Amino acid sequence: MEKVVVTGMGLVSPLGSTVPGFWNAMIRGESGISRIDAFDTSHMKASVAGIVRDFDAEARFGRKEARRMDRFCQFALAAAEDALKDAELDMDRLDKERTGVYVGSGIGGIGTLMEQGDVLRSRGPERVSPLLVPMIISNMAAATISIRFGFTGPTMSPVTACSIGNTSIGEAFRLIRSGGADVMIAGGAEAAISEISMASFGNATALSAWDGDPKLASRPFDAGRDGFVMGEGAGILVLESLSHARSRNAHIYAEVAGYGATSDAYHIVASHPEGIGAYNAMRLALQEAAVRPEDIDVVSAHATSTEVGDKSETQAIKRLFGEAAYRVPVTANKSMLGHMFGASGGAQAIALVQMLLEGVIPPTINLREADPDCDLDYVPNTARTAEVKIGMSNSFGFGGHNAVIVLKRFEA
């Protein structure tokens, strides 16, 4: 079977929309969480989010084109463009029938849906945009990327809630490895910071109600954590078969070595308290990568900053590593980014690639008081220099979806 490698990366995030800027902010332990100012949150249970502040869709795509895309689709296309530019693919020579797109979104165009709902109520059905449906459906990110570049290979939008980024990367990895494609654009995008989302998650007591400095709101594994902080953005990777990458002398960032996908079969929103599904996904990813637990140098945790979720993931890591769990660094990117939903897995994968390249593990910030049930090495508050040859990234989603990928430092 073909080896699969990463040759391009692009993202839009609350910590910046270039890979170097994003990475440098992460290793400095900066927070991308800020006060929501796009709508009134005074009557809501949460008022902070990981908001993308440096993105101008009209400047990038032109006013007409930007207005035909929901924000999540704008993010996806921008990140894909940057990833493809980074990969330096020659579009004139690329076999586009063997190039596909697996990019998903957990919620899709909810901002457009709410906006057009207001139009319907205030101005009548004749004023509702005829583009409403194609703007809100979650497959439109993958479709837009495919249309923009003329990629006619396998293209779809996996729907696995917050594990979509890893699902997309993992399924694209398997497609290439089995010979079904040469190149895949894979990842996820999300732009769901809206009044209705905030209201729903707030009423479900899932969001942090923190009312102090927004940068302190997301606190994975901390005893005082009180819920997740919503985020937005996109994370996209260009994956290639090793033979294809070598045939064009591509710069190779890392190898995708394994993927595990399972279901908790437990609850529509809560993780299994013992982390059984998460454990099995990690175990399967390691098995496919042909590595042992003791070979893992870092775990990039899903770690949303919820009481049940963080404990469950900690239990899963302990089940997998045994006593060695206390010696494996575990980092929680969402402490700085918030929970980017469908975009989380792609952003985490990019951060993990950077760990492999630079030998630095970003911190879990805001970890001040240890939860007795979360007692692993979470790289608290300060980045750490370490040799990172193999890393694992976890993503879990509502409905019990679990998706785990294993990345390796590429050895030529």
Buried (B, 14 or more C-beta within 10 A) or exposed (E): EBBBBBBBBBBBBBBBBBBEBBBBBBBBBBBBBBEBEEEEBEEBBBBBBBBBEEBEBEEBBEEEBBEBBBBBBBBBBBBBBBBBEBBEBEEEEBEBEBBBBBBBBBBBBBBBBBBBEEBEEEEEEEEEBEBBEBBBBBBBBBBBBBEBBEBEBBBBBBBBBBBBBBBBBBBBBBBBBEEBBBBBBBBBBBBBBBBEBBBEBBEEEBBBBBEEEBBBBBBBBBBEBBBBBBBBBBBBBBBBBBEBBBEBEBEBBBBBBBBBBBBBEBEEBBBBEBBBBBBBBBBBBBEBBEBEBEBBBBBBBBBBBBBBBBBBBBBBBBBBBEEBBEEBBBBBBBBBBBBBBBBBBBBBBBBBBBBBBEBBBBBBBBBEEBBEEBEBBBBBEEBBEEEBBBBBBBBBBBBBBBBBBBBBBBEE
